[in-house]
Amino acid sequence: MRRWLTFAWIAALRFLSEGRMQTGFILGGIAIGVGVIVFMSAMLTSVQTNFTNRVLTSQPQIQLKPPDEVARPLRRHDGVVEAAIVQRPTQRILSLDQWQTILSSMRGRSDIVVATPSVSGSALAVRGDASRSIGILGMEPDDYFRIVRMPDYIIAGEPSLGTDDILVGIDLANDLGATVGDKLNITTGPGGSRILTIRGIFDLGNRGANERNTYVQLRTAQSLLNLIGGVTEIDLTVVDVYAAETVAQDIGAVLPVKAESWIVTNAQFFTAIWAQTLSSLLIRSFVGLSVAFGIAAVLIVSVLQRSKDIGILRAMGSSRGKILRIFLIQGGVLGFLGSLLGSFMGGIALFAWYRLARQANGAELFPLVVEPSLFLFSALLATITGVLAGMVPALRAARLDPVEAIRG
Protein backbone atom coordinates (compact mmCIF):
# COMPACT_ATOMS: atom_id res chain seq x y z
CA MET A 1 0.00 0.00 0.00
CA ARG A 2 2.87 2.37 0.77
CA ARG A 3 3.95 2.51 -2.85
CA TRP A 4 0.74 4.44 -3.56
CA LEU A 5 1.48 6.99 -0.82
CA THR A 6 3.53 10.14 -1.23
CA PHE A 7 6.54 10.86 0.95
CA ALA A 8 4.55 13.33 3.10
CA TRP A 9 1.91 10.68 3.88
CA ILE A 10 4.54 8.01 4.70
CA ALA A 11 6.40 10.36 7.04
CA ALA A 12 3.20 11.59 8.72
CA LEU A 13 1.91 8.06 9.39
CA ARG A 14 5.32 6.96 10.65
CA PHE A 15 5.52 9.88 13.10
CA LEU A 16 2.06 9.00 14.41
CA SER A 17 2.83 5.30 14.76
CA GLU A 18 6.10 5.90 16.62
CA GLY A 19 4.38 8.11 19.21
CA ARG A 20 1.64 5.60 19.96
CA MET A 21 0.90 6.82 23.49
CA GLN A 22 0.53 10.45 22.42
CA THR A 23 -1.51 9.42 19.40
CA GLY A 24 -3.77 7.23 21.54
CA PHE A 25 -4.44 9.98 24.08
CA ILE A 26 -5.28 12.59 21.46
CA LEU A 27 -7.49 10.14 19.56
CA GLY A 28 -9.35 9.46 22.81
CA GLY A 29 -9.79 13.18 23.43
CA ILE A 30 -11.04 13.79 19.90
CA ALA A 31 -13.38 10.80 20.13
CA ILE A 32 -14.91 12.08 23.37
CA GLY A 33 -15.37 15.56 21.91
CA VAL A 34 -16.95 14.29 18.69
CA GLY A 35 -19.09 11.85 20.68
CA VAL A 36 -20.44 14.74 22.78
CA ILE A 37 -21.19 16.75 19.64
CA VAL A 38 -22.99 13.82 17.97
CA PHE A 39 -24.98 13.01 21.12
CA MET A 40 -26.05 16.60 21.74
CA SER A 41 -26.87 17.30 18.09
CA ALA A 42 -29.04 14.18 17.75
CA MET A 43 -30.76 14.91 21.07
CA LEU A 44 -31.50 18.50 20.09
CA THR A 45 -32.82 17.47 16.67
CA SER A 46 -35.06 14.82 18.24
CA VAL A 47 -36.46 17.19 20.86
CA GLN A 48 -37.12 19.99 18.37
CA THR A 49 -38.67 17.64 15.82
CA ASN A 50 -40.91 16.12 18.47
CA PHE A 51 -42.03 19.52 19.78
CA THR A 52 -42.63 20.88 16.29
CA ASN A 53 -44.64 17.82 15.26
CA ARG A 54 -46.78 18.10 18.39
CA VAL A 55 -47.49 21.76 17.69
CA LEU A 56 -48.20 21.23 14.00
CA THR A 57 -50.45 18.19 14.49
CA SER A 58 -52.58 19.74 17.25
CA GLN A 59 -53.52 23.07 15.64
CA PRO A 60 -53.94 24.68 12.18
CA GLN A 61 -50.86 26.26 10.68
CA ILE A 62 -52.88 29.34 9.62
CA GLN A 63 -56.30 30.52 10.78
CA LEU A 64 -58.41 33.07 8.91
CA LYS A 65 -60.78 34.95 11.22
CA PRO A 66 -63.14 37.93 10.92
CA PRO A 67 -61.43 41.27 11.63
CA ASP A 68 -61.79 42.61 15.18
CA GLU A 69 -64.72 44.92 15.76
CA VAL A 70 -63.52 48.48 16.35
CA ALA A 71 -65.52 51.37 17.83
CA ARG A 72 -64.95 54.80 16.28
CA PRO A 73 -65.46 58.26 17.82
CA LEU A 74 -68.78 59.93 17.06
CA ARG A 75 -68.56 63.22 15.14
CA ARG A 76 -70.94 65.95 14.21
CA HIS A 77 -71.37 67.15 10.68
CA ASP A 78 -69.09 70.12 11.34
CA GLY A 79 -66.24 67.80 12.46
CA VAL A 80 -66.55 68.40 16.20
CA VAL A 81 -65.92 65.22 18.19
CA GLU A 82 -68.77 64.32 20.54
CA ALA A 83 -67.29 61.16 22.08
CA ALA A 84 -63.52 61.10 21.70
CA ILE A 85 -62.96 58.39 24.31
CA VAL A 86 -64.44 55.13 23.08
CA GLN A 87 -64.32 51.84 24.96
CA ARG A 88 -63.21 48.79 22.96
CA PRO A 89 -66.30 46.72 22.18
CA THR A 90 -66.66 43.11 23.18
CA GLN A 91 -65.85 40.71 20.36
CA ARG A 92 -69.00 38.86 19.37
CA ILE A 93 -69.05 35.51 17.60
CA LEU A 94 -69.17 36.57 13.97
CA SER A 95 -69.18 34.64 10.75
CA LEU A 96 -66.58 35.26 8.07
CA ASP A 97 -68.10 37.43 5.36
CA GLN A 98 -68.37 35.50 2.07
CA TRP A 99 -66.50 32.60 3.58
CA GLN A 100 -67.40 30.24 0.71
CA THR A 101 -65.58 32.51 -1.75
CA ILE A 102 -62.56 32.79 0.57
CA LEU A 103 -62.48 29.02 1.08
CA SER A 104 -62.58 28.40 -2.67
CA SER A 105 -59.76 30.91 -3.14
CA MET A 106 -57.61 29.23 -0.48
CA ARG A 107 -58.11 25.79 -1.99
CA GLY A 108 -56.92 27.15 -5.31
CA ARG A 109 -53.57 28.38 -3.98
CA SER A 110 -50.51 26.28 -4.75
CA ASP A 111 -48.87 27.00 -1.36
CA ILE A 112 -51.84 25.67 0.64
CA VAL A 113 -52.38 21.94 1.19
CA VAL A 114 -55.66 21.81 3.15
CA ALA A 115 -58.35 24.46 3.71
CA THR A 116 -61.44 23.71 5.76
CA PRO A 117 -64.10 25.80 7.57
CA SER A 118 -64.78 25.60 11.31
CA VAL A 119 -66.94 27.19 13.99
CA SER A 120 -65.71 27.79 17.54
CA GLY A 121 -67.17 29.28 20.70
CA SER A 122 -67.69 28.78 24.41
CA ALA A 123 -70.21 26.43 25.97
CA LEU A 124 -71.13 24.70 29.21
CA ALA A 125 -70.96 20.92 29.52
CA VAL A 126 -73.26 19.42 32.15
CA ARG A 127 -73.52 15.82 33.37
CA GLY A 128 -75.60 15.29 36.47
CA ASP A 129 -74.41 17.69 39.16
CA ALA A 130 -71.06 18.33 37.44
CA SER A 131 -70.54 21.15 34.96
CA ARG A 132 -67.49 22.54 33.18
CA SER A 133 -66.84 25.50 30.87
CA ILE A 134 -65.57 24.22 27.52
CA GLY A 135 -64.55 25.43 24.12
CA ILE A 136 -66.55 23.82 21.34
CA LEU A 137 -65.20 23.49 17.82
CA GLY A 138 -67.32 22.35 14.92
CA MET A 139 -65.62 21.10 11.76
CA GLU A 140 -65.79 18.69 8.85
CA PRO A 141 -63.86 15.65 10.16
CA ASP A 142 -62.59 14.37 6.79
CA ASP A 143 -60.70 17.63 6.11
CA TYR A 144 -60.02 18.86 9.62
CA PHE A 145 -58.38 15.62 10.72
CA ARG A 146 -55.82 16.16 7.94
CA ILE A 147 -54.81 19.32 9.84
CA VAL A 148 -55.20 18.22 13.45
CA ARG A 149 -54.31 14.53 13.63
CA MET A 150 -57.04 13.74 16.12
CA PRO A 151 -57.08 9.98 15.32
CA ASP A 152 -53.49 9.83 16.65
CA TYR A 153 -54.60 11.24 20.02
CA ILE A 154 -57.70 9.11 20.59
CA ILE A 155 -57.24 6.85 23.64
CA ALA A 156 -60.82 5.55 23.93
CA GLY A 157 -63.66 5.25 21.45
CA GLU A 158 -63.21 6.42 17.87
CA PRO A 159 -62.70 9.75 16.07
CA SER A 160 -65.76 9.48 13.80
CA LEU A 161 -68.51 12.04 14.46
CA GLY A 162 -72.23 12.09 13.84
CA THR A 163 -74.49 15.11 14.28
CA ASP A 164 -75.17 14.14 17.92
CA ASP A 165 -71.61 13.08 18.83
CA ILE A 166 -68.78 14.87 20.63
CA LEU A 167 -65.06 14.23 21.26
CA VAL A 168 -63.75 15.30 24.67
CA GLY A 169 -60.36 15.41 26.39
CA ILE A 170 -59.36 12.88 29.02
CA ASP A 171 -59.20 15.50 31.80
CA LEU A 172 -62.67 16.84 30.97
CA ALA A 173 -64.05 13.30 30.94
CA ASN A 174 -62.48 12.65 34.35
CA ASP A 175 -63.86 15.92 35.77
CA LEU A 176 -67.37 15.03 34.59
CA GLY A 177 -67.03 11.37 35.54
CA ALA A 178 -67.88 10.42 31.95
CA THR A 179 -66.70 7.79 29.52
CA VAL A 180 -67.40 6.75 25.93
CA GLY A 181 -71.14 6.44 25.30
CA ASP A 182 -72.21 8.83 28.09
CA LYS A 183 -74.45 11.85 27.41
CA LEU A 184 -73.51 15.49 27.95
CA ASN A 185 -75.90 18.43 27.97
CA ILE A 186 -74.17 21.21 26.00
CA THR A 187 -75.54 24.76 26.32
CA THR A 188 -74.19 27.99 24.83
CA GLY A 189 -74.53 31.73 25.46
CA PRO A 190 -76.66 32.37 22.33
CA GLY A 191 -79.23 29.98 23.78
CA GLY A 192 -78.35 26.75 22.01
CA SER A 193 -78.77 23.47 23.87
CA ARG A 194 -78.23 19.89 22.82
CA ILE A 195 -77.69 16.43 24.27
CA LEU A 196 -74.53 14.93 22.75
CA THR A 197 -72.99 11.48 23.11
CA ILE A 198 -69.27 11.07 23.85
CA ARG A 199 -67.92 9.22 20.82
CA GLY A 200 -64.23 9.39 21.69
CA ILE A 201 -61.79 10.59 24.35
CA PHE A 202 -58.45 12.13 23.34
CA ASP A 203 -55.20 13.11 25.04
CA LEU A 204 -53.34 16.05 23.47
CA GLY A 205 -50.59 15.90 26.09
CA ASN A 206 -51.69 19.25 27.53
CA ARG A 207 -53.93 19.44 30.58
CA GLY A 208 -55.44 22.79 29.61
CA ALA A 209 -56.39 21.54 26.15
CA ASN A 210 -57.69 18.24 27.54
CA GLU A 211 -59.92 20.08 30.01
CA ARG A 212 -61.37 22.60 27.57
CA ASN A 213 -61.22 21.44 23.94
CA THR A 214 -64.15 19.52 22.46
CA TYR A 215 -64.96 18.66 18.85
CA VAL A 216 -68.33 18.25 17.10
CA GLN A 217 -69.74 18.25 13.58
CA LEU A 218 -69.77 21.62 11.80
CA ARG A 219 -73.58 21.69 11.58
CA THR A 220 -73.88 20.84 15.28
CA ALA A 221 -71.68 23.79 16.29
CA GLN A 222 -73.50 26.13 13.90
CA SER A 223 -76.79 25.19 15.56
CA LEU A 224 -75.47 25.55 19.11
CA LEU A 225 -73.81 28.93 18.46
CA ASN A 226 -76.69 30.29 16.36
CA LEU A 227 -74.50 30.61 13.25
CA ILE A 228 -76.57 28.65 10.74
CA GLY A 229 -74.68 28.73 7.44
CA GLY A 230 -71.75 30.66 8.92
CA VAL A 231 -68.21 29.84 10.02
CA THR A 232 -65.89 31.66 12.39
CA GLU A 233 -62.56 30.41 10.97
CA ILE A 234 -60.99 28.86 7.93
CA ASP A 235 -58.15 26.55 8.94
CA LEU A 236 -55.17 26.01 6.65
CA THR A 237 -52.03 23.94 6.30
CA VAL A 238 -49.26 25.09 3.98
CA VAL A 239 -46.56 23.39 1.92
CA ASP A 240 -43.68 24.99 3.85
CA VAL A 241 -44.57 25.15 7.56
CA TYR A 242 -41.81 27.68 8.29
CA ALA A 243 -43.17 30.01 5.59
CA ALA A 244 -46.60 30.08 7.27
CA GLU A 245 -46.20 33.66 8.52
CA THR A 246 -45.25 34.90 5.05
CA VAL A 247 -48.30 33.18 3.55
CA ALA A 248 -50.52 34.58 6.33
CA GLN A 249 -49.30 38.14 5.70
CA ASP A 250 -49.91 37.71 1.97
CA ILE A 251 -53.47 36.50 2.59
CA GLY A 252 -54.18 39.28 5.08
CA ALA A 253 -52.98 41.89 2.58
CA VAL A 254 -55.46 40.88 -0.15
CA LEU A 255 -58.50 39.62 1.81
CA PRO A 256 -60.64 41.28 4.54
CA VAL A 257 -59.62 38.70 7.16
CA LYS A 258 -57.30 38.43 10.15
CA ALA A 259 -54.71 35.78 9.25
CA GLU A 260 -52.78 34.25 12.17
CA SER A 261 -49.98 31.74 11.64
CA TRP A 262 -48.74 29.13 14.09
CA ILE A 263 -45.41 30.96 14.19
CA VAL A 264 -47.03 34.04 15.77
CA THR A 265 -49.35 32.14 18.09
CA ASN A 266 -46.44 30.01 19.35
CA ALA A 267 -43.86 32.79 19.78
CA GLN A 268 -42.73 31.44 23.16
CA PHE A 269 -42.11 28.04 21.56
CA PHE A 270 -39.74 29.59 19.02
CA THR A 271 -38.01 31.60 21.75
CA ALA A 272 -37.38 28.40 23.71
CA ILE A 273 -36.16 26.56 20.60
CA TRP A 274 -33.80 29.43 19.73
CA ALA A 275 -32.39 29.54 23.29
CA GLN A 276 -31.90 25.78 23.25
CA THR A 277 -30.18 25.89 19.86
CA LEU A 278 -27.90 28.76 20.92
CA SER A 279 -26.82 27.06 24.15
CA SER A 280 -26.14 23.80 22.29
CA LEU A 281 -24.11 25.67 19.66
CA LEU A 282 -21.98 27.33 22.35
CA ILE A 283 -21.31 24.01 24.07
CA ARG A 284 -20.37 22.33 20.80
CA SER A 285 -18.12 25.27 19.90
CA PHE A 286 -16.21 25.02 23.17
CA VAL A 287 -15.89 21.25 22.75
CA GLY A 288 -14.54 21.80 19.23
CA LEU A 289 -12.03 24.36 20.52
CA SER A 290 -10.81 21.96 23.21
CA VAL A 291 -10.32 19.28 20.55
CA ALA A 292 -8.41 21.73 18.32
CA PHE A 293 -6.11 22.81 21.16
CA GLY A 294 -5.48 19.18 22.07
CA ILE A 295 -4.43 18.33 18.50
CA ALA A 296 -2.25 21.46 18.30
CA ALA A 297 -0.55 20.67 21.64
CA VAL A 298 0.31 17.11 20.58
CA LEU A 299 1.67 18.25 17.22
CA ILE A 300 3.76 21.01 18.83
CA VAL A 301 5.29 18.41 21.14
CA SER A 302 5.89 16.22 18.09
CA VAL A 303 7.71 19.09 16.34
CA LEU A 304 9.95 19.63 19.37
CA GLN A 305 10.69 15.92 19.69
CA ARG A 306 11.45 15.51 16.01
CA SER A 307 13.44 18.66 15.41
CA LYS A 308 16.52 16.64 14.42
CA ASP A 309 14.48 14.46 12.06
CA ILE A 310 13.02 17.58 10.48
CA GLY A 311 16.51 19.11 10.20
CA ILE A 312 17.81 15.98 8.47
CA LEU A 313 14.85 15.98 6.06
CA ARG A 314 15.49 19.65 5.25
CA ALA A 315 19.24 18.97 4.79
CA MET A 316 18.41 16.12 2.39
CA GLY A 317 16.44 18.51 0.20
CA SER A 318 12.89 18.33 1.53
CA SER A 319 11.16 21.60 0.86
CA ARG A 320 9.35 23.70 3.48
CA GLY A 321 6.09 22.86 1.74
CA LYS A 322 6.71 19.12 2.15
CA ILE A 323 7.46 19.52 5.87
CA LEU A 324 4.31 21.63 6.18
CA ARG A 325 2.22 18.92 4.53
CA ILE A 326 3.58 16.22 6.88
CA PHE A 327 2.18 17.91 9.97
CA LEU A 328 -1.04 19.05 8.29
CA ILE A 329 -1.63 15.41 7.26
CA GLN A 330 -1.04 14.32 10.87
CA GLY A 331 -3.66 16.80 12.08
CA GLY A 332 -6.15 15.69 9.43
CA VAL A 333 -5.59 11.97 10.12
CA LEU A 334 -6.00 12.49 13.89
CA GLY A 335 -9.21 14.44 13.34
CA PHE A 336 -10.65 11.91 10.89
CA LEU A 337 -9.85 8.78 12.92
CA GLY A 338 -11.01 10.49 16.12
CA SER A 339 -14.28 11.49 14.44
CA LEU A 340 -14.97 7.90 13.36
CA LEU A 341 -14.36 6.61 16.88
CA GLY A 342 -16.33 9.50 18.39
CA SER A 343 -19.30 9.00 16.05
CA PHE A 344 -19.42 5.35 17.06
CA MET A 345 -19.24 6.24 20.76
CA GLY A 346 -21.87 8.98 20.38
CA GLY A 347 -24.21 6.63 18.50
CA ILE A 348 -23.87 3.91 21.15
CA ALA A 349 -24.49 6.42 23.97
CA LEU A 350 -27.47 7.86 22.11
CA PHE A 351 -29.22 4.53 21.59
CA ALA A 352 -28.39 3.41 25.14
CA TRP A 353 -29.90 6.59 26.57
CA TYR A 354 -32.95 6.22 24.34
CA ARG A 355 -33.51 2.68 25.57
CA LEU A 356 -33.05 3.52 29.26
CA ALA A 357 -34.63 7.00 29.63
CA ARG A 358 -38.41 6.61 29.94
CA GLN A 359 -41.42 8.53 31.14
CA ALA A 360 -43.14 7.63 34.40
CA ASN A 361 -45.58 5.37 32.51
CA GLY A 362 -42.77 3.56 30.71
CA ALA A 363 -43.31 5.24 27.33
CA GLU A 364 -40.45 6.78 25.35
CA LEU A 365 -39.62 10.41 26.10
CA PHE A 366 -39.81 11.28 22.41
CA PRO A 367 -39.10 9.65 19.03
CA LEU A 368 -35.40 9.47 18.23
CA VAL A 369 -34.34 11.25 15.03
CA VAL A 370 -30.87 10.33 13.74
CA GLU A 371 -29.77 11.81 10.43
CA PRO A 372 -26.87 10.10 8.59
CA SER A 373 -25.66 13.55 7.53
CA LEU A 374 -24.85 14.26 11.20
CA PHE A 375 -22.07 11.65 11.20
CA LEU A 376 -20.71 12.86 7.84
CA PHE A 377 -20.74 16.46 9.08
CA SER A 378 -18.99 15.48 12.32
CA ALA A 379 -16.27 13.61 10.42
CA LEU A 380 -15.75 16.51 8.05
CA LEU A 381 -15.71 19.07 10.88
CA ALA A 382 -13.24 17.06 12.96
CA THR A 383 -10.93 16.54 9.96
CA ILE A 384 -10.96 20.25 9.08
CA THR A 385 -10.40 21.11 12.76
CA GLY A 386 -7.43 18.73 12.83
CA VAL A 387 -5.89 20.33 9.73
CA LEU A 388 -6.39 23.85 11.08
CA ALA A 389 -5.06 22.86 14.50
CA GLY A 390 -1.95 21.46 12.82
CA MET A 391 -1.32 24.70 10.96
CA VAL A 392 0.71 26.42 13.71
CA PRO A 393 3.02 23.48 14.53
CA ALA A 394 3.33 22.76 10.80
CA LEU A 395 4.49 26.31 10.11
CA ARG A 396 6.90 26.06 13.05
CA ALA A 397 8.35 22.84 11.66
CA ALA A 398 8.64 24.27 8.14
CA ARG A 399 10.55 27.31 9.41
CA LEU A 400 13.16 25.31 11.35
CA ASP A 401 16.72 25.98 10.24
CA PRO A 402 18.21 22.56 9.29
CA VAL A 403 21.63 23.28 10.86
CA GLU A 404 20.22 24.46 14.18
CA ALA A 405 17.68 21.58 14.20
CA ILE A 406 20.40 18.98 13.74
CA ARG A 407 22.57 20.54 16.44
CA GLY A 408 19.51 20.38 18.77
N, C-alpha and C positions, 0 to 999 in steps of 0.2 A: 504493500500500500504506500510505503514511503516514497517510492519512485514517482508517484503522482503528486507528491507534495513539494512545494517550493522550500527553499532554504529557510525563509522566515518562519514557515509553519513548523518545520522540523525542529528548529531551535526553540521556538516557543513551547512546543509540546514537551521537549526534553527538559527545559527549565522547570515546567510545572511538575513533571514526573519525578525529578530529583528532589524537589521540596515537597514531598508527599504530605507531611504534617501541616505545613502552612496551607497547602492547597486544600486539604481536607477541612481545615477549620473555616477557611473562607467560603468553601462550597456549602458547608453547614449553615453559615451565617446568611448567605444568599438564599438558600433554600427556605430558611425560616422566614426571611423577609418576603419572598415571593409567595410562600404559603399563606402568610397573613393577608397579603394583598388579594390573593385569589379567594380566600375565605370571606373576607369582608365585602368584596365586590359582589360575589354570588349572593351573600346574605342580603345586601342592600337591594340588589335587583329583585330578589324574591319578595322581600317585604313591600317594595314599591309596586311591583306588579300585582301583588295580592290586594293591596289597598286600592289601587286604581281600578282593578276589576270589580271589587266590591262596590265602589262608588258608581261606576258606569253601569253595573247590572242592577242597581237598586233605585235608579232615578233616570229621567230623560236627560239627554245631553243638552238639549235646548228646549225651552218652553216659551210659547207665544201666548201672551196674556193681553187683556184689554188695558189700554192706558189708564193710569191713575186718574181718578176724578179730582179736579182742581177747582176751588172756589175763587172767583175773581171779585175785585172791589166794585161796588156799585157806583155809577157816575150819573150825574145829571146831563142834560143835553148840552149845557154850556161848558162841560168839562170839569165841573167842581166835583170832587170826590165826596160821597156821602158816607161810605163805610170803608175807610182805608185799611182797617185791621180786620182781617177775615180769618176765621178759624178753619183749619183743614177739615174737610168733610170726612165722615166715615166712609170706608170703601165697601160699597155694596157688592153683592154677588151679581156680576154682569156677564152677559154673553158676548163673545167676540162678534163684532159687526161683520156680516158677510163672511162668516167662517168657512162656508163651503167653498167659496172662491179662493180664500187663502189656503185652505187645505189642498185644493187642486193644484194651486201654484207651487206649493211646497213639494208635492209628490212629483212634480215635473222637473225639479232641480236635480242636476247631476251630482251635487255634493251632499245630497240628503238621501239616506238609505230608507228610513221609515218615517212616516208622518201619520199621526192618528189623533182624533179629537178626544177630549176628556172633560169631565165635569167634577169639580171638587168643592167642598164646603164643610161646615161643622154640623155635627148632629149629636144626639144623646142616645146611647145604647142602654136599654133597660132589660134586665132579666130578674124577675122576682123582686126582691127588695134591693138588689144591687143595680147601680147605674154608673156609667162612665161617659165622660165627654170624649168624642172621637172625631177624627177627620174622615170623611167619606169621599171616595173617589170612584166615579163611574167611568167606564171605558169599554172599548171593544176588545175582548180578550185576545182574539187571533192576532191583532196588530200590536196591542199594548204589551203583550208578553214577549214580543220580539225586542222591546225596549227594556222593560224591567223583567228579568228572568224569574218571574214568580214561581214557575214549576220547580226551579232549583232550590227554593226556600221552603217548599211545602213539607211539613213534618207529620201531618195527619190529614186524612181526607184526600181531596183532589182539587186541582186548580180550575176545573171547569165551572162555569157560572150560568145559571138560569136567571130569569127575571126576578125570582124570589129567593136568590141565594146571596151569600156574603162570605168573603174571606176575612179572617181576623188574625191578629198577631197572638203569639203564645202567651204573652203577659196579659193582654186584654182578656183572653179566654180564662186564664187563671183568676184574674180579678173578678170576673163575672161568674166563676164556677161553671163554665160552659165547656162543651166538647163538640165534636163533629155531630151534626144532626139536631142540635138544640136550636130553639127559637130565640130570636132577639127582637125586641120592639124598638125600632129606629124612628126617632122623631127629630124634626129639624125646625129652625127658627121660622122659616116661611110658612110653617103649618103642616108640612108633610108628615105622614106617619105610615109605617108599614111593618108588618111582621116578616122577618127574613130568617132563613135557615142557614146555619153555619155549614158551608160546604167543604171548607178546608181551613187549616191552621198553619201559619207560616212563622218562620223565625229569620228575621233580617239581620240578626247579630247586633241589634241596637235596641236597648230597652225602651227608649222613648218612642221609636218607630213601632215597636211591637205592641206598645200600650195604646197608641193613637191611630195608626193607619188601618183602614179597612177598604176593601175593594168590592164593587158591585158592577152589574151591567150598566151601560151608558143610559139606557132608557129608565132604569130604576132610579139612578141618581137625578136625572132630569125631572122625574116625577116628584121625588122627595124635596128637591130644592126649588121647585116651581120654575123650572127653566125648560119647559117643553119645547123641543126643537132647537135649543141653544146649547152652547158649550163654553166653558170658561177658559180652557187652554187647548192648544195644539202642541202635542209632544213630538219631538224630533230626535232622531239619531243621525249622525253625519259620518261621512267616509273617513275623515281624519279627525279623531277625537280631540287632538290638541289644537286644531284650527276652529274649534266650536265657537270661541268668542269672536273670531273674525267673521264667521258665517252669521252669527247672531247680530253683529253690528251692521252687516250688509242688509239683513232682512229688516231690521229696525229702521234703516235709512229709507227704505222704499215702501214700507207698509205701515199703516196706522196701528201698530201693535207694540207692546213692550216685550222685547226678546231678551231672555236671560239664559246664559250658558252655564254649564256645570262648573266651568272654570271660575266664574264670578261667585256663584253660590257656595263654592267650596274653597274660598280663598285661604282659610286657615289650614286646610289640607295641603295646599301647595306651599304655604309657608313652612309647614313641618317637613315636607319632603325636601325643600331647598336647604333647610338647616341640617337635615340628616345627610344630604349629599355633600354639603360643604364640609361638615365635620369629618366625614369619611375620606374626602379628598385630602384634607390636611393630614390625617393620620397616615394615609398611603404615601403622601409626599415625604413625610418625615422618615417613614420606613425605607423608602427609596433612597433618601439621602444617606441614611445609616449604611445601607448596602454599598452605595457608591464610595463612601469614605473607607469602608472595610476593604474593598477591592484596591483602592488607591494605596492604602497603608501597606497591604501585602506586597504590591508591586514595587513600592518605594524600597521596602526592605530587600526585595529581590534584586533591585538595581544596585543597592549598596553591597550586597553579598557577592554579586557577580561583576563587580567593577573590572576585575582583572580579565574575566572572560570577554567582557565587552571591549576592553582595550585591545586584547589579542585579535578579536574579530575586526576591529577598526584598523589595526596594523596590517592585517592580511588583506585589506582592501574593501571590507564591507562599508557600504555607504551609510550616511546618517539616516537616510530614508529607510534602509533595510533594518537598522537597529530600531528605528521608530516602529516599524511594522511588527517586529517581534513582540514588543510589549503591548501594543494595541491588540494583537491577536490573543495574547494571554488574557487580557481583560475581557475580550469578547467571548472566549472559550469559557472562562470562569462564569460569566453572566449567563451564557446559554445553558451550560450543564447545571448550574444552580437553579435556573428557572424550571428546567425539566423536573429536577428533584422536588423543588418547591411546589410546582403545580400538582405533582402526585401527592405530596403531603397535604396540601390544601384541599384537594378533592377527597382524600380519605377522611380528614377532619370534618369536612362539610357533610358528607353522607353519614358519618358517625353521629354528629350532632343532630342531624335531621331524624335519625332513627331513635335517639334517646330523648330529645326534648319534646315534651307533649303537653297538651292542655290538661286541666284538672280532670276532664272526662275521658282522657286517653286519646283524643283526636289530635291530628297533626296541627302544629301552630299555624302553618300556612304552606301552600304548595311550593315545592323547591323548583326554582328556575335556574338551570345551568346552561349557559351559552358556550358552545365550542370556541367561539371567537375570543372569549375571556382568556383561555389558555394560550392561544396564539398571540394575543396582545401582551400577555405577561411575559412570554418568552422573548418577544421582540423588544419589549421595554427593558427587560433585564440585560439582554445582549447589548443594546445601545448604551445602557447605563455602564456596563462593564467596559465598553470601548472608551466612553468619555472619561470614566474614572482612571483608565490607564493612560490618558493623554499626558498628564503632568509627569509621572515617572518615565514615560516613554520619551518625552522631550528631554528630561534630565539625562537619560541614558544616551540619547543621540548626541548630546552636547559634550559628553565626556571627552577629554583629551586623551588619546591612546597612550601616550608616554606616561602621563601622570596616573592613569588607570592601572597600567602594568606595574608601576612602582608601588601602587597601593597607598 
